[in-house]
């Protein structure tokens, strides 16, 4: 998976924000605000980290059941795919 080049990630005053630019801005109206976890996942995607590597890294960082984390990551990624913010 990789991030759409028509989207810029910014951390603005502690808020994790995706800003559509260029041609994608015509389809997407406004910014997308993410949780801290969403921002962390986005940054890893920008570095070319795979879904499994993201899950492994987050399991080391947070005290959470693997099944819960996996479901949350997969849900986040699917929503980003549906919104055309990331590509498979």
N, C-alpha and C positions, 0 to 999 in steps of 0.2 A: 504494500500500500504506500501511496505517496500523497503528499499534500498538493492541492491544486495551486498552481503558480499564480492564479488570479485572486489569491487570498493572502492577506498580510496578517501575521500574528503580532499582537502587542500586549504588554502588561502595562496597563494604565492605572496608576494609583491603586495597585493591588488587584485590579480586575483583569481577567484574562479575556482578551477581545480578539475576534476575527473580523477583519474588514475586507469585504469584496472590492476588488479594483478591476479596471479594464472591462472587458466584455462580460465577465461574470457579474459585475456590479449592475448591469442592465437587468439581469434575471433576479438578483437578490437585492432586496430593498432593506438597507440598514445593516447594523453590526450584529454579530453573534457574541453573546457573553457566555463564558464557560466557567465551570467550577475550577478550583485549584487542580483537581485531578485531571480534568479535561485539558487544562493548560499544559500539564506535565506530559500527558499522552501526545498532544499536538507537537510539543517540542521534540519528543522522541521520534515521531513520524517524520519531522523535518530533517532529522539526522539519518533517516533510512532504517530505523529500528523496525524489526518485524513485530507482528502481533504477539508471538510467543515470547520474544525478548522483552517486550513492554510488560507483559504479565509477570515474567520472572523478576524484572527490576522492581515492579510495584509490590510484589510479594515480599521482597527484601526490605522495602521502605515502610510498608504499612502492616499493621497487625489486623489481618482480615482473612477469612476463609477463602481458599483458592476458588471454590465454586462461585462464591459471591463476587469476588473480584473479576473472575473470567466473564461472568454474565454482565457485569457493569461495563467492562471494557468492550465486549462485543456489542452491547447496546449502543454505547457511545460511537463506536466505529460505524455501525449500521446507520445511525442518524446522520453522521457526517457524509457517508456515501449517498444516502437518499437526498441530502441537500447539495450534493455535488461539490462538497468542500474537500473531499479526498477521493482518490481514484484507487481502484483495486489493482 
